[in-house]
Amino acid sequence: MEIEFHFLNPQSISSAPVPVPAMLHRDYTLDLPDECLSLVFNSLSQSDRNKCSLVCHRWYRVEGQSRQRLSLHAASALEPLLPTLLTRFDSVTKLALKNDRRTDSISDDSLSFISTKLPRLTRLKLRSCKQITEQGISALATNCRWLRKISCASCSFGPTALAAILTSCPLLEDLSLKRLRGVINKGNGYTNSAEELLIGAGFTGSDSLRSICLKDLYNAQCFVQFLAGCKNLRTIKILRCSGPWDGSLDEISSRVPGITEVHLEKLQVSDKGLFCLSKCTDLEILHIVKTPECTDAGIAEIASKCHMLRKLHIDGWRTNRIGDLGLIEISKGCPKLQELVLVGVNPTFRSLDPIAGNCRQLERLAMCGCETVGDSEVACLGARCTMLRKLCIKGCPVSDNGLAALAQGCPSLVKVKLKRCGAVTPKCIEWLRAIRGEGFSISLDTMESQQEQDMDIVVGNETGAGDQMAEMIDGMATMDLTTGSQVAQQPRGGRMRALMLVAIRRFSGGAGPSGSNGANPGDNPPSASA
């Protein structure tokens, strides 16, 4: 069989472009209805949606009509653009209006116009809208009766606007009020104007409201009567509000015993208030942050009645009024505890041992600035906390000897974060990582690196002291251990000594101790003196 090869003559090849079939130029997205195209846009990220809106006129129109979440800079310069914006984004259900505190915001007329164009709003966030008064909020509440969540911060309206919201939005579930300038004191007492307005409007309580947050208010007590009338209220957050709160907590807990989550931060509340909260036997989450009048007696009362408690955060503010006695009662009365955060509290083996033994579901534990948590306490956790998954230790006198207990203990442990534990060496960290194998994460921010950061601040670097304070509990977020508190700074004398040591080491050219950081699974645990 003969095979013939035919070679083309290069001169016979034409340089004219080959015609492309018309089907290759066809836009197949034209076959998709607008509804399908909007579903595609809804599955994209915010930046991708913005890019897609620039492809063609149709995508621009469909993307705008399908957008449900919108955030605008609510300065006064936005007002001329509102008609065009709301014509394009006419299906928005979640709106955020944020303004700079130094500039004028949109007015009541603009907010009223927004409410007429977006009547099906379900979520609204207002930030620093100082020019919005009761008139604008009343118009908004009248037109947007589907609102379920409202958050207001640094605004100027007062009780009249709040009364309009509460009476006109029957589906409201979540209300957050922060730094309202229109709610002010009258004389030496607290004004009851909000309560009087609600009663005058025939409003006795909300059946739909489930969560409320009061933050940085001078007279938040005027809302107590309203809160006590919300029978389905489940979450209360009272943060940095002035005035005594023991009596208010008594009234709320007596009339709404179904509360499951309470956050108290920087309040004038004592054990009497905690005794009142113990009436809420379904309590699952409790945050007590920087309330210096609370002691072990209040914690013990909570433990004796709130057996459903799952998450407990305590920032003792280094007052030493909450310690072993209260935590021992927690171990006895709260067997379902899953998350425990202790900041500025000094527990010892005496309380951590029963917690590890009785709270068998404990999965997340954080101890920050606990001066009494040492090697024996960590060894106790390693031996008895079989369900512990995440551990955070900051500013505690723990060494390599204590961490060695984690090599074989805590079989469920997947993440450990250590910071400002000066006696822990990198060699121990590498050894633990090698022993535990894959799936185990451990990090160490040594005292030396922290001291060098302090030195950088002293010599004039632009690293802010506020950022340094925030770093004290940044591991909480990554470990699902959020807390609004921070560990107090070191004593001045200890900090100055640390800075001097860093300066001597740096300018004398001295190096740190040498040694290999490698580790083999068969090695013995390194000692603290290595």
N, C-alpha and C positions, 0 to 999 in steps of 0.2 A: 504494500500500500504506500503510495507516494503522497507526501504532504508538501503542498506548495505554500511558500511564504510570499506575500505581496507587501512590498514596502511603498509607503506613500511618498510622493514627490513633495518636498517642502514648498516648492513654488506653486503647487496646485492647491494649497490650503489658503482659503480666503481669510482676510483680516476683518471682514465685516462681523459685527456682533450677532450671535445666535439668538433668534427670537425666543423669549421666555413665554411659556403658556400663560394665558391670562389668569388661570386659577391660582397660580403661585402668588399673585398680587392681591388676592381676595382677602378681606378681613373677616375671618370666621367668627369673631366676637359679635358681628352683626346678627348672627343667627340666635344669639342668646337674648332672652327677654331681660328687661331691666331688673326684674326681681332676682333672677339668677346672678346677674352681674353684681348686684348689691350684696348678695350672700358671699361672693368672692371677696369683695372689699371688706366686709365685716370680719373676715378671717385674717386680715393683714395687720401689721403693726401700724402705729401712727405715722411713722416716716414713710413707709411704703404706700400708705393711702395717699399721702400728700404728693408723692411722685406719680402715682397712677392718675391723679386728678389732672395732671398736665399733659396726658397723652393725647387727648382729643376732646372736642366739645361734648360728646356724649358721655364719656367717662367723667368729665368735670361735673356734668349735671347729675348723673346717677350717684357719684360719690357724695356729693353734697346732700342729696335727698335721703341717702341711706345712713348718714352719720348720726349717731345717737349721743355722742359725748363731745362736748365743746368747752374749751377754756379760753377766756378773753381777758386781755388787759383792760380793766374797766376804768381807764382814765377818761377825763372829760372829752379828750380828742376822739374817743370812740363813737360818740353820739351821732355825728353825721354819717357814719358808715353802717349803723345798725340796720336801716331798711334793706340795704343790699345784702348784708351778711345773713339776716334772718329770712330773706327770700330764698337764698341758696340753701341754708341749713334749717329747713322747716320741720325736720323730724327729730330734733334734739330732745332728749329726755333727761340728760344729766348735764347741768350747766355750772360752770365755775366762773365767777367774776372777781378777779383779784387786782388790786390796785396798790401802787406805791404810797406809803404813808405820807410822803412829802408832796404829793400832787393831788389835785382835786379829782374826785371820782365822778361817775355818771350821776345824773339827778333822778328825782322821783319820776319825772315824765318818761325818761328812758327806761326805767325799770317797769313802769306800767306798760310801755310799748312792747317790751320783751315778753311780758306775761300774756299779752293778747296774741302775739305771734307764736308763742310756745305754750299753749294751754295744757299740754300733756306732760309737763315737767314732773319728774319723780324725785330728782335730787338737785339741790341747790346749795352752792357754797359761796359765801360773801366774805371778802377779805379787804379790810381797810377802805370800805365804801362810806366815807364820812359824810358825803352829801345826801345820802339816802336817809329819809326820815320815816316817821310812822305812816305818812300818807302813801309813800311808795310801797312799803311792805303790806299795807292794807289792800292796795290794788292787786299786788301779787297774790296774796292769799285768796282773794275773791276769784281771780281768774284761773289760778292753778290749784285746783282742788284735788289733784292726784298726787300731790307732794307726799313723799314717804320719808325723806331724810333732808334735814336743813342744818347747815353749819354756818354760824355767824361769828366773826372775830374782828375786833377793832372797828366796830361800827358805832354809830351815834344814836340809833333809835333806842327806845326804851320799852316800858311795860305795855303801852298801848299797842305797839306793833306785835309784841309777843301774844297779847290777848287775841288779836286778829288772826294770827297764825293758828293758834290752838283751837279757836272756835270755827274757823273756815276750812281747815284741812283735816277731815275726819280719818284719813288713812295714815297720818303721820306716825312713824315708828321710832325715828331716831332724831333727837334734838341736841345740838351742841352749841353752847353759848360761852364765848370767851371775850373778856375785856370789852364789855358793852359800856359805852360812855353814857348812854341815856338812863341807865339804872344807877341812881346816885343815892347818897344818904340824905336824910332829913334830920337836922339837929344831931343829937347824940344817939338816936336810935336808928332802926331800920325801917324804911318806908314799906308799907303794905299795899302800894298802889297797884302792883300787878295782881295781887290777890283780890283787891276790891274790884278791879276791872273785870276779872274773870267771873266773880260772883254776880256782878251787875249784868253781865251778858248771859247769865243762866248756865255757866260752865262749871261743872263740879269735878270733872276729871276726864281723862282720855282713856278709852278702851283699847286703842291701838298702840299707844306709846309704850315702847319696850326698853328704850335706852335713853339716858340723858347724861350730859356732861356739862358741869359748871366749873369754869376755870377763870381765875383772876377776877372775881367779882367781889365788890365791896359789901354787898348786902344780898347775897344769894339766899338768905333765910326767907326772903319774901316769896320764894317759890316752893316752900315746904308744904303748904296747904295744897297746892296744885299737885305736887308729887305724891302726896298721901292719897289723893283721889284717883291715881292711875293704877287700877287694880291689876293690870297685866305687866306692870313695870318689872324688868328683870335685871337691868344693869344700871348702876349709879356710879358716876365718877365725879368726885368733888375734890378739886385740885387748887390749892393756894387761894382759898376763899376766906376772908376775914370773919371774925366773930366766933362765939362759942357754938359748938355743933352737937354737944351731947343731947340736949333736949330735942333738937331737930331730928337726929337719928332715931331717937325714941319714938317720935310720932310717926316717922316714915315706916320703921320696921313693925310697929304695932298695927298699922293699917294695910301695909303691903308685905305680908310675911313670905311671899313667893320669890323674893329677890335672890338671884343666884350669883351675881358678880358685884363686888364693891371695891372701889379704888379710893383711898384716902391719902392725900399728899399735902404736907405742910399745913395741917389744920390744928385748930385748938380743940382737940378731942382727947378724952382721957379713957380710963378703963370703964367708966360709966357708959360711954358711947359704945364700946365693944360689948359690954354686957347687953345693951339694947340690940345690937346687931346679931347676937346669938339667938334671938327670936326667929331669925330667918334660917330655919333648919335645913333648907335646900341649898344653902350657900356652897358654891363650888370654887369660886375664885375670889381671893382676898389679897389686896395690896395695901400694906401699911407702910407709908414712906415718910420718914422724918416727922413723926408725931411724938415728941419727947415725953408727953404725959402718959403714954401707953406703957404698961408694964407686963410682967409675966402673968399677973392675975387676969388681965383682960384676954390674953392669948389662951390661958387655961379655960376660961369660960367659953370661948369660941370652940375650942377642941371638945369640950364636954357635950355640946349640943349640935354642932355642925359636922356631922359624921360623913357628909358627902363631899367634903373639901378635897379638891384635886390640885389646885395651884395656890401656893402661899409665897408671897414676896414680903420680906421685912427689911426695911432700912432703919436700923436702930440709931443712926446718927451718932454712933460711939457714945451713947449715954449710959450703956451697961444696965439698962432697965429691963431689957428683954434678953434672956439667956437660956441656960440649961433647964430651969424649972418650966418655963413655957413650952420649950421644945419637947420635953419629956411628955407633957400632957398632949401635945400634938401627936406624938407617936402612939399614945394610948387611944385617942379618940378619932383619929383620921387615918384609917387603914388604906383608904383609896388615894392617898396623896401620890401624885405623879411628878410634880415639879416643885422644887423648893429653892428659893433664892434668899441668901442671907448676906446683907451688906452692913458693915459696921456693927455686927453682932458677934459675940464671943462664945460660940459653943465649944464644948469639950467632948472627950470620949464618953462622958457620962450621959450626954443627950444624943450624940450621933449614933451610938451603939443601939439604943432602942429604936431609933428611927430606921436604921438599916435593917433591924430585925423584924419590926412590926409593919412598916410601910413597904410591903413586898412589891408594890407596883411603881415605886419610885424610879423614874426614867431620866430625869434631868435635875442636876444639882449644881448650884453656883454658890461659891463662898468668896466674898471680896472684903478685904480689910479685916479679916478675922484673926486677931492676934493669938488666939489660943488653938488654932487649927494647925497641928504639926504632924509629925510622922505617925504617931500612934493613931490619930484620927483618920488619916488617909489609909493606913493599914486596916483599920476597922471597916472602912467603906469597901476596900478591895476584897475583904473576906466575906462580907455579908450582903452586899448590894448586888444580887444576881441579875436584876432587871435594869440596872443603871446603864444608860446608853451614852449620855453626854455629861461631861464633868468640866467645870470651869473653876479655877483657883487663881485668885489674884491678891497679891499683897499679904500672903500668909507664910509663916515660917516653916515651909515644907522643904525637905532635902531629898537627895537621891535615895536614901534608905526608905523613906516613906513611899516614894513612887515605885520602888521595887515590888511592892505588894500588888500593883496593877498588872504585873507581868502575867500572873496566872489567875488573879481574881477578876471579878466583874466580867463574866463571859460575854455579856451583851454589849460591852463598851465599844463604841465606834469612834468617839471623838473626845479629845482632851485638849483644853487650852490653859496654858500656864503663863502668868505675867507677874512681874515683880516678885518672883520667888528666887531670891539671890542665892540660895544654897543648892539649887538645881542646876546641874551642869549639862551642856549639850551632849556629852558622852552618854549620860543616862538616857537622854531623849532618843538618841540613835539606837541604843540597846533595846529600849522598849519597842521602838518601831520595828526592829528586826525580830523580836520575840513574838509580837502580836501578829505580824505578817500583813498581808493585803487586807484592805477594808478597814484599817485602823488609822486614824489621823491624830497627830499630836503636834502641837506648836508651842514654842517657848520664846517669850520676850524677856530677855535677861535683864537683870538690874543694871548691868554695865551699859547696855545699849540705851536704857532709859536715862541713866545718868548723863550719857553723852548728849542725849536730846536736851536735857536740862541745861547742860553746859552751852549748847548751841543757842538756847534762848538767852542765856546770860551774856554771851559775847555778841549778841545783836542780830542773830538770824531772824527771819520773818516768821518762824513757826510760832503760832499763837498759843498762849497759855490755855485758852478755851478749848482748842483742839486737843491739847494734852489731857485735860480733864475728861473730855468726851471719850478718849481712848481707854479710860479705866474700865468701861463696861461695854466696849464695842463688840466683844465676843458674845454678848447676850443675844444680839439680833441674829447672828449666824447660827446660834444654838437654840433658837426659839425660846430664849429666856429673857424676854424684854422686860425692862424695868426703867422707870423714870428717874431713878436715883443714881448717884455717883459716889464713888469712894472718896472719902476726905483725903486731903493732901498729907504728906508726911510732916512730922514735926519739923520746925524750922532748923533746930540743931542738927537732926539727922540728915536733912537735905543739904545743909551747908557742908557737913563733913563729906558727904558723897561727892559734892561738886569739887571739893578740894582734892579728893583722891583722883578724880578724873583729870583735873588740871595737872597734878604732879605726874600722872602716868603719861599724859599727852606730851607735855613739854620736856620731860626727861627722856623721851624716846623709849620708855620701857614697854615691853610686850607682855601680853597675857601669858598664862601658863600654857606650855606647849603640850602636845599630845594628840594622838589620833582619835578621830571621832567615829571611826569604823566600829562595827559591832557584829559579832557572830551569834547566832541563836544559842550556841552552846556556852557562851561566855558567862561568867558570874556577874551579878549586878554590881556596877561600880559603887564604891563607897562615897560618902559625902566628902571625905577628905582627899579624894583623888584629884 
